[in-house]
Amino acid sequence: MRGLGGGFLALLVLLTLPACGGDVDAEEVSDANAPPPKGARNTFTMTQDHRCAMRDSGQVACWGWRYAAWGDTSEDSGKTDSTPRDIEGLPEDLHSLSAAIFGTCALTQHGSVWCWGGPPMTAEPKEMRELRGRVDQLSMGVLFGCALVRNGDVECWGSGSHGELGTQTTSSFVAVRVGGLPARAREIATGSRWACALLETDEVYCWGSNEGQILGAGAPDSAVPVKIPVEEPVSHLGRATGTNLGVILQDGTLRYWGEIYDSETPFDTDVSPVPAIHGAVSTCSGGRLACALLDTGEVSCWHDPNDAYKRDEPKDVFELSVGNTDFCARNSEGLWCWYEMNAAKRIDL
């Protein structure tokens, strides 16, 4: 099993046990009449260590590092398993999945959040009671998570040692409100130790660690949201797992900023265009690579933002996600995954 220091374990507890509060009486507060989340549906999610996806039946299956994927604490917990295994105990009506490095959370069709994996939750999913029926979008970072709630607020939990929670609180077992956003949020995104929100004003604000200069060149870490100087109105945020983020403008072009690891042609730390991409409907970036889903159903990827290429497979894609240096996409034929620029392989779910 991978080495985990005592202090690190304490942070993991904050990630995986926030607000779960033990068993919940289903009659205590019902989410049955809550409307479905407004955020885009994410039927699969991934980190550098594990992946989870919804089968056609709606059942969630995870694979990869057993400790993170299933909450396995046995002597085999450090092993990696490539065979998807069902996660038992989740509600049947799931909307989206979002993975953190040591666990995974699911958002239901009624706006409630359930999490599993990592100590001390093991394989049994637990509900975050204070978020019941309130969430439109869910996004997990490293040792923290954030939820966009229905009134436009953003609430985060877990470790906030770099300002990830958007408050002066350095850790919280319950989701706390991010302060300092000047308007309601309509989308959120998280990277490794930072988070961003797209506001109803079409502006982007970010907070947390400034690794990769995600808050701006030379800026300090900040628990107070910082406005990102995107000159044009933003339509959508990308998905990220590292130290860079992309946004989609109203004309389908992209703007990216931050750093790509081990690249001779990193993104500018200032907000910059990706000239090779047009017609983007979603985008995501990992440690050394970025990809965009185009309105044609094709996927284009790049190391150099001036030199993207369209992948031969898969075609007719409607969903795209990123781990670190690997990506997955879903089309009518199923789930496809690939490493960097290599060929995509279909995952048997």
Secondary structure, 3 states (H helix, E strand, C coil): CCCCCHHHHHHHHHHHCCCCCCCCCCCCCCCCCCCCCCCCCCCEEECCCEEEEECCCCCEEEEEEHHHHHCCCCCCCCCEEEEEEECCCCCCCEEEEEEECCEEEEEECCCCEEEECCCCCCCCCEECHHHCCCEEEEEECCCEEEEEECCCCEEEEEECCCCCCCCCCCEEEEEEECCCCCCCEEEEEECCCEEEEEECCCCEEEEECCHHHCCCCCCCCEEEEEECCCCCCEEEECEECCCEEEEEECCCCEEEEECCCCCCCCCCCCCEECCCCCCEEEEEECCCCEEEEECCCCEEEECCCCCCEECCCCCCCCEEEECCCEEEEEECCEEEEEECCCCCEEECC
